[in-house]
């Protein structure tokens, strides 16, 4: 199997777990960003981070550049998402 596609499936599966407020997935985060209820939609954006120049006058440690969408906004009801996860045997 293509390693990039396998890695992508893991990230999408993590998204699926977050859409269901899965305790194991939430334990990977510093705190629960959804304390009231699971999110209705979830998306992932891709950024490239680089250290700033030590001479930078903003005192920022990082600069980032948006590279695009990594995963479009999906809901737990998304048939496309469910089909993708079944392909990798993440769900039944």
C-alpha positions as CSV (number, residue, x, y, z in Angstrom):
1,X,0.0,0.0,0.0
2,X,1.1,3.5,-0.7
3,X,2.7,4.9,2.5
4,X,1.3,8.4,1.9
5,X,-2.2,7.0,1.5
6,X,-1.8,4.9,4.7
7,X,-0.6,8.0,6.6
8,X,-3.5,9.9,5.3
9,X,-5.9,7.3,6.5
10,X,-4.5,7.6,10.0
11,X,-5.1,11.3,10.1
12,X,-8.6,10.9,8.7
13,X,-9.3,8.2,11.3
14,X,-8.2,10.6,14.1
15,X,-10.7,13.1,12.7
16,X,-13.4,10.4,12.8
17,X,-12.6,9.7,16.4
18,X,-12.6,13.5,17.3
19,X,-16.1,13.7,15.6
20,X,-17.2,11.2,18.2
21,X,-15.4,12.7,21.2
22,X,-13.4,9.5,21.5
23,X,-11.6,9.5,24.9
24,X,-8.4,7.9,23.4
25,X,-8.2,10.4,20.6
26,X,-8.8,13.3,23.0
27,X,-6.1,12.1,25.3
28,X,-3.6,13.0,22.5
29,X,-4.5,16.7,23.0
30,X,-3.4,18.9,25.8
31,X,-7.1,19.6,26.6
32,X,-10.5,18.8,25.1
33,X,-11.4,21.5,22.5
34,X,-15.0,20.2,22.5
35,X,-16.0,20.0,26.2
36,X,-19.7,20.5,25.6
37,X,-20.3,18.2,22.6
38,X,-18.3,16.7,19.7
39,X,-17.9,19.0,16.7
40,X,-20.4,18.7,13.9
41,X,-17.7,19.2,11.3
42,X,-14.0,18.9,11.2
43,X,-11.4,20.0,8.7
44,X,-7.6,20.0,8.5
45,X,-5.4,22.8,7.0
46,X,-1.8,22.2,6.1
47,X,0.9,24.8,7.1
48,X,4.7,24.8,6.8
49,X,6.4,26.1,9.9
50,X,9.9,27.5,10.1
51,X,11.9,29.2,12.8
52,X,12.1,32.9,12.5
53,X,15.4,34.8,12.2
54,X,16.8,35.5,15.6
55,X,17.0,39.2,14.5
56,X,13.2,39.2,13.8
57,X,11.7,42.2,15.6
58,X,8.3,40.6,16.2
59,X,9.7,38.3,19.0
60,X,7.9,35.4,17.2
61,X,9.6,32.0,17.3
62,X,7.8,30.7,14.3
63,X,6.6,31.8,10.9
64,X,4.1,29.8,9.0
65,X,2.9,29.6,5.5
66,X,-0.5,28.1,4.5
67,X,-0.1,25.4,2.0
68,X,-3.8,24.5,1.5
69,X,-6.5,22.2,2.7
70,X,-5.4,18.8,3.9
71,X,-8.8,17.4,4.7
72,X,-12.1,19.2,3.6
73,X,-14.8,19.8,6.2
74,X,-16.4,16.5,7.0
75,X,-19.1,15.4,9.3
76,X,-19.6,12.0,11.0
77,X,-22.6,11.5,8.6
78,X,-20.4,11.9,5.5
79,X,-20.9,8.8,3.3
80,X,-17.6,9.7,1.6
81,X,-15.8,9.7,4.9
82,X,-17.3,6.4,6.0
83,X,-16.5,4.8,2.7
84,X,-12.9,5.9,3.0
85,X,-12.5,4.6,6.5
86,X,-14.1,1.2,5.5
87,X,-11.5,0.9,2.8
88,X,-8.8,0.9,5.4
89,X,-10.8,-1.2,7.9
90,X,-11.0,1.6,10.4
91,X,-14.7,1.2,10.8
92,X,-17.2,-1.5,9.9
